[in-house]
């Protein structure tokens, strides 16, 4: 029998994360309107309060599983964090499994973003044109290109950058990855990106103009090994989006329902109002998506982040979550009407925030392709 009951330790950590989110919510509108200003590492209210993520890392005794419980904490993700989590930097995670011993020693604790997307090469990295050329005389790589939508780059000390190397004998330009630190000559940050939603999310663009990095900064990570990091982060991002959907569901309940109408799930469809029936359907979609996210982390616990099964489960969760987040927020806004469009509430902000969650960290179409290839046993060339 499957038991979905959380452990007492899970419930303790989730309760702390939920209270943190409630405390920090008063800053949500400010950083939405002042999105060129990075959120502080710690808000004043964090002083003296325990950090649930730190507590989990220090002691995993009694939890459902470190990655599963971490996902439960991300499902409480607030608009603004009481304190920023340094463990979210994907470039640093790539170093952990693709770096040499010396690279891990040098950069293992450095906050590094990941830079893949280029103008005109978003969901299809094969369209990437950024280049890397090896200069034998100086034992350096010369990097050129433009990278956009780099999450966390404003706070990070640099990035793991994916580019195209020189053509081989077959005319194929392989993918190559490098560690590029801020302050390196030729690395030109362009500042925070002006976005429609998640405006307080640290997102920067930068340009590489004859940027020289030593040969020791080249990672042993091709396209596949570099993108393995997304197997773990897709479920995390899915949880962020689903929390936004739940915010709007809670807003619908609090605004449109009397207290005794909210939990009458045992009544059949004909005994419920049309409004109640729509909300019950949205809640069911929310809960199914949450279980898909937790299941993907359960698989990752057992098989590791580099396993193909983990990749497929993460893609399933991300695909389902992106669609569910957009559908739930859209319908909630429809139910709430003009009230949700005013700045008196955060409803319109959450609606704007939700739109991106079917796109970044792997668009829904790309994740469905990954799942379809696995089910049908097709290669990338056979189904793209």
Secondary structure, 3 states (H helix, E strand, C coil): CCCCCCCHHHHHHHHHHHHHHHHHHHHHHHHHHCCCCCCCCECHHHCCCCCHHHHHHHCCCCCCCHHHHHHHHHCCCCCCCCECCHHHCHHHHHHHHHCCHHHHHHHCCCCEEEECCECCECCCHHHCCCEEEEECCCCEEEEEEEEEEEECCCCCCEEEEEEEEEECCCCCEEEEEEEEECCCCCEEEEEECCCCCCCCCCEEEEEEEEEEEEHHHEECCCHHHHHCCHHHHHHHHHHHHHHHHHHHHHHHHHHHCCHHHCCCCCCCHHHCCHHHHHHHHHHHHHHHHHHHHHHHHHHHHHHCCCCHHHHHHHHHHHHHHHHHHHHHHHHHHHHHHHHHHCCCCCHHHHHHHHHHHHCCCCCHHHHHHHHHHHHHCCCCCCCC
